[in-house]
Amino acid sequence: MMNSSGVAVEARGLTVHRGSRTVLRGLDFTVEPGRITGLLGPSGCGKSTLMRAVVGTQAKVTGTLRVLGSPAGHPTLRPRVGYVTQAPSVYTDLTVRQNLDYFAAILQPGRAHRDDRRAAVTRALTEVDLTSHEDALAGTLSGGQRTRVSLAVALLSTPELLVLDEPTVGLDPVLRRDLWQLFHTLAAERGTTLLISSHVMDEAERCHRLLLMREGEILADDTPDALRTTAGTDTVEAAFLHLVDAAATRKENAR
Ligand SMILES: Nc1ncnc2c1ncn2[C@@H]1O[C@H](COP(=O)(O)OP(=O)(O)OP(=O)(O)O)[C@@H](O)[C@H]1O
């Protein structure tokens, strides 16, 4: 269930401190439901921190952050929000199916749900195209395959919001393309909202909307087309650089 304003995520004055540093600085943004929003920016700009805040695992968060109509991290959001961290979280000594069986049993414990669990595991394996590897030990999989196991775990509960932290990093072009196809299928056919981080600017073109970040601030919140048009550039990467320069000039003039 979305909130009354039809927004999947809404942040107002979102600020996060890590150690003695202010890592996110009073961010205001929204994430549209049923769309793919890309969170792009250079390494260290705060993408993972923002995602951790959205899924409710980040400490020292101030401001307003509402997710699917509830405060971020609210217990009722657990089955509604899927989160895939940068490091794939799989048990290397279990097979692919055993990994999924294990997480399915946490989500839906008890004998009464055995058939539902089996169906959910089979569906998730199919979605990430790992059916042919279901009996392989996770420890013997490639990095990309492990990422897909993590993604399958996140898909077990058919989440309304899927938060993916650099899911395509280190993958070959074919796997990257296949994963992006899956993301678009999830948005189009299931109405899933996806928030996906990347520091690879060419992935920006695959998103419906973009949040461009730099040094804990949001430089732009728009569609790839609108960003290119406004900046008068051919690519989102060039638009990003244009925005960085404009922000630096504004700061300089404000001194
Ligand atoms: N535990 C911590 N204590 C203090 N500062 C931290 C901690 N973890 C991260 N930071 C700082 O917070 C900032 C944002 O980090 P974050 O991991 O959110 O960036 P990112 O954009 O996701 O980077 P990357 O693309 O490299 O994953 C960085 O400058 C980092 O040094």
The ligand as an ORCA input file, in Angstrom:
! r2SCAN-3c Opt
* xyz 0 1
  N      31.534      3.682      9.362
  C      31.810      4.895      8.862
  N      32.280      5.875      9.660
  C      32.559      7.106      9.171
  N      32.399      7.442      7.872
  C      31.942      6.496      7.046
  C      31.623      5.180      7.490
  N      31.178      4.471      6.428
  C      31.227      5.302      5.380
  N      31.679      6.511      5.753
  C      31.848      7.681      4.879
  O      30.589      8.057      4.397
  C      30.708      8.556      3.062
  C      29.637      7.901      2.221
  O      29.875      6.510      2.124
  P      28.936      5.565      1.251
  O      29.415      4.162      1.449
  O      27.535      5.885      1.550
  O      29.286      6.083     -0.226
  P      28.938      5.454     -1.648
  O      28.516      6.586     -2.502
  O      27.984      4.325     -1.487
  O      30.339      4.899     -2.139
  P      30.686      3.631     -3.073
  O      30.137      3.928     -4.436
  O      32.196      3.612     -3.045
  O      30.081      2.433     -2.423
  C      32.115      8.244      2.598
  O      32.832      9.453      2.536
  C      32.675      7.340      3.658
  O      34.024      7.616      3.882
*
